[in-house]
Amino acid sequence: MTWRIGIRHVTGYVYKRPVTSSYNEARITPISNDRQLVLESTVDVSPPASVYRYWDWWGTLVHSFDLQEPHDELSIVGTSVVETSGSVGPPDSPATWGDLAGAAVRDRFSELLGSSRYVALTDVVAGAAAELDPGLDPLETCQAVVATVRDRLRYERGTTTVSTTAADALEIGSGVCQDFAHVALGLLRARGIPARYVSGYLHPSSAAETGAVVAGQSHAWVEAWVGEWMPFDPTNGSPVGERHVVVGRARDYADLAPLNGIFHGGPAKALGVSVELTRLA
């Protein structure tokens, strides 16, 4: 089954005092890949700026721009239309533990097997991974990781921040989709399974009516390499399918923050983020 989804993502900053210059990067535009096709996409900046587009190391589309005139507010609006496909089945020949332990796999995916900024393989993370059943194969272990994360964490806003690590989230016992994804990454990597963070959007209703505009939000899930890349959504525990829209894949949130920048002046207060999703077909 395929969906066509319209997305409108608004973010930015309000400054207490005028900012004389700022340098910014936005990662809010979906990418085309094997399960989705971007039909339209634009990024509009206010105050107006010349926007430079490039693909970063991880294959994410980045809109980069700077402002050299005083401004007291910065607004970025990303709009896109994406056609998505349904969930994917397991690989015909899933990887074995022997495959994952081989030099070819470990060299190829070295950056997705070790610690990253928010997914350090600490004793807390390694201890949680050690509780997984050692008799499972890699694909079964991925499914067990999803179940473990959902058992160890409850979804609750306000208990974590964007800088919370996987170990912190395990100790707190709650968090949001970013934390669920980081903990899942830690458990997978600790067991020797290459795993990457996926940033994007999730339409909240599987029964959405065509043309209805709903409030959405950015979403995060994971992909694990078990002979090929398989997606898992530890927050919802449901298959990744037509309601999921990919913006980027990387080591963790640090590589995929929707808006990054530096400025001279301020201080700054987040303008807030709003996401509107529309099922178009």
C-alpha positions in Angstrom: 0.0 0.0 0.0 1.3 3.5 -0.8 0.5 6.9 0.7 1.1 10.4 -0.5 1.8 12.7 2.4 2.1 16.5 2.5 4.4 17.8 5.3 4.8 21.4 6.6 7.5 21.8 9.3 8.0 25.2 10.9 10.8 25.9 13.3 13.2 28.7 14.3 14.3 31.1 17.1 13.2 34.4 18.7 16.0 36.5 20.1 15.8 38.7 23.2 18.0 41.3 21.5 18.6 41.7 17.8 21.2 39.3 16.4 23.7 40.8 14.0 24.7 37.6 12.2 23.8 33.9 12.2 24.9 30.8 10.4 22.4 27.9 10.2 21.8 24.4 8.9 18.4 22.8 8.5 17.8 19.1 8.1 14.0 18.9 7.6 13.6 17.8 4.0 12.8 14.1 3.2 15.0 12.1 0.9 14.1 9.7 -1.9 15.1 6.1 -1.3 14.0 2.6 -2.0 10.7 3.0 -0.1 9.8 6.7 -0.6 9.8 9.3 -3.4 10.0 13.0 -2.9 7.6 14.7 -5.4 8.0 18.3 -4.1 10.1 20.1 -1.5 10.9 23.7 -0.6 12.6 25.4 2.3 11.7 29.1 3.0 13.7 31.3 5.4 12.6 34.5 7.1 14.3 37.0 7.0 15.1 36.1 3.4 18.5 34.5 2.8 20.4 32.8 0.0 20.1 29.1 0.7 22.8 26.6 -0.3 21.9 22.9 -0.5 24.3 20.0 -0.1 24.3 16.4 0.9 26.2 15.6 4.1 28.4 12.6 4.9 25.4 10.5 5.9 23.3 11.4 2.8 21.0 13.9 4.4 19.9 16.9 2.4 21.1 20.1 4.3 19.9 23.6 3.7 22.6 26.0 4.8 22.3 29.8 5.0 23.7 32.8 6.8 22.1 36.2 7.8 24.4 39.2 8.1 21.8 41.9 8.9 20.2 42.5 12.4 17.2 40.3 13.0 15.1 39.4 16.1 13.5 36.3 14.8 14.4 33.4 12.5 11.8 31.2 10.9 12.4 28.2 8.6 9.4 26.6 6.9 9.9 23.3 5.1 7.2 21.9 2.8 7.2 18.6 0.9 5.1 16.0 -0.7 6.3 12.4 -0.4 5.0 9.1 -1.7 5.7 6.3 0.7 5.3 2.5 0.5 4.3 -0.2 3.0 6.5 -2.1 5.5 9.3 -4.4 4.2 9.7 -8.0 5.0 12.8 -9.7 6.5 15.7 -10.4 4.1 15.7 -13.7 2.2 19.0 -14.7 3.7 19.4 -13.0 7.1 22.9 -12.4 8.5 24.3 -14.9 11.0 26.4 -14.0 14.0 29.4 -15.3 12.1 28.6 -12.8 9.2 28.4 -9.9 11.6 31.6 -10.8 13.4 33.5 -10.9 10.1 36.1 -8.3 9.2 34.2 -7.1 6.1 31.1 -6.2 8.0 32.9 -4.7 11.0 35.1 -2.5 8.7 32.1 -1.5 6.5 29.9 -0.5 9.5 32.5 0.6 12.0 30.9 3.9 12.7 27.6 2.2 13.4 29.0 -0.4 15.7 30.8 1.8 18.3 29.9 4.6 20.6 28.6 7.9 19.3 27.7 11.2 21.0 24.4 10.1 22.5 24.9 6.4 22.4 28.0 5.6 24.4 28.4 1.9 25.1 28.7 2.3 28.8 28.4 -0.4 31.5 24.7 0.6 31.9 24.0 0.0 28.2 26.2 -3.1 28.0 24.5 -4.6 31.1 21.0 -4.1 29.5 22.3 -5.8 26.3 23.7 -8.7 28.3 20.2 -9.5 29.5 19.0 -10.4 26.0 18.7 -14.1 25.2 22.0 -15.2 23.8 20.2 -18.0 21.9 18.5 -15.7 19.5 19.7 -15.0 15.9 20.5 -11.4 14.9 17.0 -10.7 13.4 15.3 -12.2 16.5 17.7 -10.1 18.7 16.5 -7.0 16.9 12.9 -7.9 17.8 13.9 -8.6 21.4 15.6 -5.2 21.6 12.4 -3.5 20.6 10.5 -5.4 23.2 13.2 -4.6 25.9 13.2 -0.9 25.1 9.4 -0.7 25.4 9.6 -2.7 28.7 12.3 -0.5 30.1 11.0 2.9 29.0 7.6 4.6 29.3 6.8 7.4 26.9 6.7 10.6 28.8 7.5 14.1 27.7 9.6 16.4 29.9 11.6 13.8 31.7 14.5 14.0 29.2 16.1 16.6 27.0 17.6 16.6 23.5 21.0 16.0 25.2 20.0 12.9 27.2 22.1 9.9 26.4 21.0 6.3 26.0 22.5 5.4 29.4 20.7 8.4 31.0 17.4 7.3 29.5 17.8 3.8 30.8 18.4 5.1 34.3 15.5 7.6 34.1 13.2 4.9 32.7 11.2 7.2 30.4 11.6 9.6 27.5 10.4 10.3 24.0 11.1 8.7 20.6 14.6 10.1 20.4 15.4 8.3 23.7 13.7 5.0 22.6 15.8 5.1 19.5 19.1 5.8 21.3 18.5 3.0 23.8 17.7 0.6 21.0 20.9 1.7 19.1 23.0 1.1 22.2 21.6 -2.4 22.8 22.0 -3.4 19.1 25.5 -2.1 18.9 26.5 -3.7 22.2 25.4 -7.0 20.7 27.5 -6.5 17.5 24.6 -5.5 15.2 25.2 -2.4 13.0 22.5 0.1 13.7 21.6 3.6 12.7 19.3 6.4 13.9 16.5 7.5 11.5 15.0 10.9 11.7 11.7 11.8 10.0 8.0 12.1 10.5 5.2 9.7 11.4 1.6 10.3 10.5 -0.4 9.6 13.7 -3.4 7.8 12.2 -3.5 4.6 10.0 -7.1 5.5 9.2 -6.4 9.1 8.1 -8.9 10.6 5.7 -7.7 12.0 2.5 -7.3 15.8 2.7 -7.4 16.0 6.5 -4.7 18.1 8.1 -3.4 16.8 11.4 -0.9 18.0 13.9 2.2 15.8 13.8 5.8 15.9 15.0 9.2 14.8 14.1 9.8 11.1 14.9 12.8 8.8 15.3 13.3 5.1 14.9 16.2 2.8 14.0 17.5 0.5 11.2 19.6 -2.5 11.9 21.8 -4.3 9.4 20.9 -8.0 9.4 22.0 -8.9 5.8 20.3 -5.8 4.6 18.9 -2.8 6.5 15.7 -3.5 8.4 13.7 -0.7 10.1 12.2 -1.0 13.6 10.2 1.5 15.6 10.9 1.0 19.3 8.6 3.8 20.4 5.4 2.3 18.9 6.5 -1.3 18.4 4.7 -1.3 15.1 6.1 -2.0 11.6 7.7 0.9 9.8 5.5 1.5 6.8 3.6 4.0 4.7 3.0 6.4 7.6 6.8 6.8 8.2 8.7 9.5 6.2 12.5 9.4 6.3 14.5 12.7 6.5 17.9 11.2 7.3 19.9 8.3 8.7 23.1 8.6 10.8 24.8 7.6 14.1 22.4 9.4 16.4 20.5 12.6 16.9 23.6 14.7 17.0 24.1 14.1 13.2 20.4 14.9 12.4 19.2 17.8 14.5 16.5 19.6 12.5 18.1 23.0 13.1 21.7 23.8 14.0 23.5 27.1 14.0 25.6 29.8 15.7 24.8 33.5 16.1 26.2 36.8 17.4 23.9 38.6 19.8 20.8 37.3 21.5 20.2 35.3 23.7 17.9 33.0 21.8 14.7 31.3 22.7 13.3 28.5 20.5 10.4 29.6 18.4 8.9 26.2 18.8 8.2 23.5 16.3 5.0 22.7 14.5 4.5 19.9 12.0 1.3 19.5 9.9 0.7 16.3 8.0 -1.8 15.7 5.3 -2.7 12.4 3.7 -3.1 13.5 0.0 -3.7 10.0 -1.4 
